[in-house]
Amino acid sequence: MSELQNKNSWYDADKAHHIHPFMDPKYFDKNHVRVITRGEGVYIWDAEGNKILDGMAGLWCVNVGYGRQELIDAANEQMKNLAYYNSFFQSSTPTQIELAEKLATITPQGIDHFFYANSGSEANDTVIRMARHYWSIQGKPTKRIFIGRHLGYHGSTLAATSLGGMKGMHDMGGSLLPEFEHIMQPHWYTLGAGLTPEEFGLKAAKALEDKILELGADNVAAFIGEPIQGAGGVIDPPSTYWPEIQRICKKYNILLVADEVICGFGRTGNWFGSDTYNIKPDMMPMAKGLSSGYIPIAAVGFSKEVYSVLAEGGHIAHGYTYSGHPVACAVALANINLMERDGIVEMVRDDTGPYFRKSLQQLADTHPIVGELRGAGLVAGLQLVKDKENKTIFTSEEGAGLICREHCIQHNLIMRMVDQAMVASPPLTITRDEIDEFTEKAKIGLDLTAQHFGLL
Ligand SMILES: *Cc1c(COP(=O)(O)O)cnc(C)c1O
């Protein structure tokens, strides 16, 4: 049966049997699922035969683009040779070891030990358990609370949901665990009225100090933040924010966790968001771009200092069956080698990143419904506003974001919308010509949305 004949039965079967993450099943009362069947470079194809520019790199993860033979071969060879062995109980496999060694060379200075998991969520569960263990070993068992941020995203397990600051997720089934607190996100455009970005950066960081004082430093284990908040709408902080956050963490003896799940592996024009913002994290969860999404794998990087305490503490009672899955490690290793060989990080930093930002900045400056451009390198957010002068954001009832997303898809461009902002995170291999195509299509989506509201 051909793909086109197959598609209707896929649509029906999906509706009959498949539960989708982050969607309202009622959507399928009137619509059918979009079935993606193939990918190559920055493009994906759906079952209708449409060729679509994937402006999201899947879910912020397909950093080297689709269809890379080097990654396919790595998986194939590893499966043939040794499909699986675990890393529990004094065992290891060559790819687990080689990947850890490689990660130590590309992660920020001081990060040199790695624990493997299968997803960003599991990596963050690992962070929570290890941070509490770290304090407990040092005779400070009351240091347990994690402080995150509103609109932070750290995953979807119970603990990762609690770490994140997504209210809708907390509300579902009463999912917010005790000992998790949240402070304001460093978003100058929406929260910084009357202050310069630099003044506002200090104010947003001060919220951490206030929270620590309110809770008592003896009760706080760690602060966690994404260098740039991704799923929260691509919120890049003012330049004063991270230095002040680091000063506060040091002053009150709080661990600093940089969640690099989106920012890692070249996204911001350096290997890690921590490089871009000069952050010296104690722990560093990473996932998505680690394998360019070809296979699930995640890791947590630990500083020498934190690891040395953990090593003192005896038995580490934590681990996943697939921690360091040898096939996943082989693919991640091939992914990093490919990025190094092709100079992908340097390309994003020096060429395609600046070009992408220039194109989008022009759009943001001139378009009637774009309030600001956010992000760095090849991750961007465009805030949709109905009044540019007064920074009035569309309401969710008006739904400009959904309308714009739909117009983009109609024109074969995938962008995501978060809180009335359009976000983009294309494969890092995107060329200048493909960036032009991206910008043209995004402009059509924005134009049609503006017309819908009589603003163009
Ligand atoms: C996607 C994401 C996670 C969760 O990763 P999963 O693999 O979906 O569990 C954690 N942190 C950040 C910053 C993310 O963007």
PDBQT file of the ligand as one rigid body, heavy atoms in Angstrom, charges set to zero:
ROOT
HETATM    1  C1  LIG A 501      13.015  19.416  26.729  1.00  0.00    +0.000 C 
HETATM    2  C2  LIG A 501      13.626  19.913  28.007  1.00  0.00    +0.000 A 
HETATM    3  C3  LIG A 501      13.748  19.092  29.135  1.00  0.00    +0.000 A 
HETATM    4  C4  LIG A 501      13.129  17.740  29.200  1.00  0.00    +0.000 C 
HETATM    5  O1  LIG A 501      13.695  16.838  28.331  1.00  0.00    +0.000 OA
HETATM    6  P1  LIG A 501      12.890  15.497  27.935  1.00  0.00    +0.000 P 
HETATM    7  O2  LIG A 501      13.882  14.750  27.128  1.00  0.00    +0.000 OA
HETATM    8  O3  LIG A 501      11.662  15.930  27.195  1.00  0.00    +0.000 OA
HETATM    9  O4  LIG A 501      12.552  14.816  29.206  1.00  0.00    +0.000 OA
HETATM   10  C5  LIG A 501      14.440  19.575  30.218  1.00  0.00    +0.000 A 
HETATM   11  N1  LIG A 501      14.963  20.803  30.214  1.00  0.00    +0.000 NA
HETATM   12  C6  LIG A 501      14.848  21.631  29.168  1.00  0.00    +0.000 A 
HETATM   13  C7  LIG A 501      15.491  22.980  29.219  1.00  0.00    +0.000 C 
HETATM   14  C8  LIG A 501      14.164  21.226  28.039  1.00  0.00    +0.000 A 
HETATM   15  O5  LIG A 501      14.003  22.056  27.014  1.00  0.00    +0.000 OA
ENDROOT
TORSDOF 0
